[in-house]
Amino acid sequence: MTARPSVSFACMNTLTVKIPPSLDEALAQASARTHINKSELVRRALDLYLRQRDVEQPFVSALDQAGDLAGCFAGGPRDLSSNPEHLAGFGRI
């Protein structure tokens, strides 16, 4: 991780959050392992999360994501996706 500029604690705001016990335990373990207090770990995690969200992500369509699956079904009726007759009884047990 890159070095962070030192920040005076006098200019910090206080934020109170509620977290589940399991997350608190994981945070305590990370704090003990890294010798970084929990507040600093939360600041770093929040900073990283917000910076990653700010990076503009290109739009990827469902077809782009699953394009290798489109049209891979061999056989069957050619109008499977458009003919409602093929859905007769669909979803019934």
C-alpha positions as CSV (number, residue, x, y, z in Angstrom):
1,M,0.0,0.0,0.0
2,T,1.3,3.5,-0.8
3,A,2.4,5.8,2.0
4,R,-0.4,8.0,3.2
5,P,0.2,11.7,4.2
6,S,0.1,12.2,7.9
7,V,-3.2,13.7,9.0
8,S,-3.7,15.7,12.2
9,F,-6.3,14.0,14.4
10,A,-7.5,17.4,15.4
11,C,-9.1,17.9,12.0
12,M,-10.8,14.5,11.9
13,N,-14.6,14.0,12.2
14,T,-16.1,11.2,14.3
15,L,-18.3,8.6,12.7
16,T,-20.1,5.9,14.7
17,V,-21.1,2.8,12.8
18,K,-22.7,-0.5,13.9
19,I,-21.1,-3.7,12.7
20,P,-21.9,-7.3,13.4
21,P,-19.8,-9.2,16.0
22,S,-18.1,-11.3,13.3
23,L,-16.9,-8.2,11.5
24,D,-15.7,-6.6,14.7
25,E,-13.7,-9.8,15.5
26,A,-12.2,-9.9,12.0
27,L,-11.3,-6.2,12.4
28,A,-9.7,-6.8,15.8
29,Q,-7.7,-9.7,14.4
30,A,-6.5,-7.6,11.5
31,S,-5.5,-4.9,13.9
32,A,-3.5,-7.2,16.1
33,R,-1.8,-8.9,13.1
34,T,-0.9,-5.6,11.4
35,H,-0.3,-3.5,14.5
36,I,-2.6,-0.8,13.1
37,N,-5.5,0.4,15.2
38,K,-9.0,-0.4,14.1
39,S,-9.8,3.2,13.3
40,E,-6.9,3.4,10.8
41,L,-7.9,0.1,9.2
42,V,-11.5,1.3,8.7
43,R,-10.2,4.7,7.3
44,R,-8.0,2.8,4.8
45,A,-10.7,0.4,3.8
46,L,-13.2,3.1,3.3
47,D,-10.8,5.3,1.4
48,L,-9.9,2.4,-0.9
49,Y,-13.5,1.5,-1.4
50,L,-14.5,5.0,-2.4
51,R,-11.5,5.4,-4.7
52,Q,-12.4,2.2,-6.5
53,R,-16.0,3.3,-6.9
54,D,-14.8,6.5,-8.4
55,V,-13.0,4.7,-11.2
56,E,-15.3,4.8,-14.2
57,Q,-16.2,1.3,-15.2
58,P,-17.1,0.6,-18.9
59,F,-20.6,-0.7,-19.5
60,V,-20.6,-4.4,-20.2
61,S,-23.8,-5.9,-21.6
62,A,-25.2,-9.3,-20.5
63,L,-24.4,-10.6,-24.1
64,D,-20.8,-9.5,-23.7
65,Q,-20.5,-11.3,-20.4
66,A,-22.2,-14.5,-21.6
67,G,-21.6,-14.2,-25.3
68,D,-19.9,-17.6,-25.5
69,L,-23.2,-19.2,-24.2
70,A,-25.5,-17.4,-26.6
71,G,-26.6,-19.8,-29.4
72,C,-24.7,-22.8,-27.9
73,F,-27.8,-25.0,-27.7
74,A,-27.8,-27.5,-30.6
75,G,-31.1,-28.9,-31.7
76,G,-34.5,-27.9,-30.5
77,P,-37.0,-25.6,-32.1
78,R,-35.8,-22.5,-33.9
79,D,-38.5,-20.4,-32.4
80,L,-37.9,-21.5,-28.8
81,S,-37.5,-17.9,-27.5
82,S,-40.4,-16.4,-29.3
83,N,-43.2,-19.0,-29.5
84,P,-45.4,-19.1,-26.4
85,E,-46.5,-22.7,-27.2
86,H,-43.1,-23.8,-26.0
87,L,-43.9,-22.4,-22.5
88,A,-47.1,-24.4,-22.1
89,G,-46.8,-26.0,-18.7
90,F,-43.6,-24.2,-17.8
91,G,-43.3,-23.8,-14.0
92,R,-45.9,-26.3,-13.1
93,I,-45.1,-29.2,-10.8
